[in-house]
Structure formats: C-alpha cells, structure tokens
Amino acid sequence: MKLLLTSGGVTNPSIHAALEELLGKPVAESHALVVPTAQWGHPMCGPESVRGLVAADPGFRHFTGLGWASLGVLELTALPTIGAERWVPWVRAADVLLVDGGDATFLHHWMRESGLADLLPSLPDTVWVGVSAGSMVMTPRIGRYFVEWPAAPDDRTLGVVDFAIFPHLNAFPTNTPADAERWAADIGVPAYAIDEQTAIRVVDGSVDVVSEGEWTRFD
C-alpha cells in the first residue's frame, strides 16, 4: 500500500501532485472509498461532521471534495456483520482509501475487528490518504496526549510505519512546537510534527516529506 499521511488533507499543489503521482492518474479518474470511522471515537465529532465528510461539503474540499470519479463510504463498524465476501471486493476495486480523523485508537480497534488491517498487505497499488487520526493509525503509537476514546486500552496503533505523527502543528493552542517537543520526548520512536500544509509520503519503505508549510522531525 502507498501512503500519503497528512494533517489536513490535500491542501496545496505539492501534496496534490504527490497524490496523483501515487495514483498514477488524475484524481478525476480515480475511485475513492471514504472511511469515517475514527470520527465516532472522538468527542468533537458526530453525525453532522460525518455527514459533511460523506457529502463532500466545502469544509472537506481538500479531501472528499477533490473531484473523485466516484466516492463511496466504507464504515468499518458495519463490516464484521456483513461478511468479507461483500466488502473485500469493494476495497480491492478502489484506487484510494480516504481515512478521516477522529480518534486513532478507536480507528485501530475497528481496523482490527473489521479485518481491514489484515487485508492491507495484499493491496500494493492502493493509495491510503490519511487525515490526522487516519494518518496516525499507521504509526506504532500516538501518545496519551491524543487518546480521546475512553475505552482505549493504551495508545498503540498499527505500526505499519516506524515513526509517530503529531498533527495540526500550530492549528490549535495545544498543538504548538513546544507541545510537540514534549510529546516527542515520551513517544519512544522517531517522530514528525506536521502542519496542515504538510504530508508524509511512504512508498516501499521509502519516506519523504511533501510540504508547503512547517514540519519538524524528532529523532
């Protein structure tokens, strides 16, 4: 799987070019499935924000509103009850999975429960575009700083990549460079703090940063 791990989506021409390079074709010719699941685990999200995501409202113009050839919804909490014979073909037919933010530990739980996590290694050409928690879920852990789901057993996530991500740098009063530095001191793995104009691209284990904004790497 090819990864484009963002804080705020496809927010500038550099990230957009990186996305189309990963897809191998224009966004307008690409078929997407959006995964809203992480939103249900975060207290700041709910029916209205999920509706806006799925409807590609103006607030999601950098993500679901990019002008995809088609846009479907993949709700992970439903998958265990409908059977893999139905949903696996949907995933295999998609060019890209758009995985939204919310709580990364909740998303991690449902990726395991649904079976999507087990399917990922068999999708070498599929592009994963994460926003916030949708990016953080691919890391080994997110730090207690970002856990909002009360039932989370700990802060561990999938560990597909070997680094952690601090998103929304300077977007909120609690996401300053100083906050990121304190978070990184306890995370135990290499880490990136990224703003809304930055993405981390991962292809075949090769990692590079695509940015028109601010980012910092902590070793």
Secondary structure as UniProt FT lines:
FT   STRAND          2..6
FT   HELIX           13..23
FT   HELIX           27..29
FT   STRAND          31..35
FT   HELIX           37..41
FT   TURN            43..44
FT   HELIX           47..54
FT   TURN            55..56
FT   HELIX           58..60
FT   TURN            61..65
FT   STRAND          70..73
FT   HELIX           76..78
FT   HELIX           79..82
FT   HELIX           84..93
FT   STRAND          96..99
FT   HELIX           104..114
FT   HELIX           116..119
FT   HELIX           120..122
FT   TURN            124..125
FT   STRAND          127..131
FT   HELIX           133..136
FT   TURN            137..138
FT   HELIX           144..146
FT   TURN            150..151
FT   STRAND          164..166
FT   TURN            169..171
FT   TURN            173..174
FT   HELIX           177..187
FT   STRAND          191..194
FT   TURN            196..197
FT   STRAND          198..203
FT   TURN            204..205
FT   STRAND          206..211
FT   STRAND          215..218
//
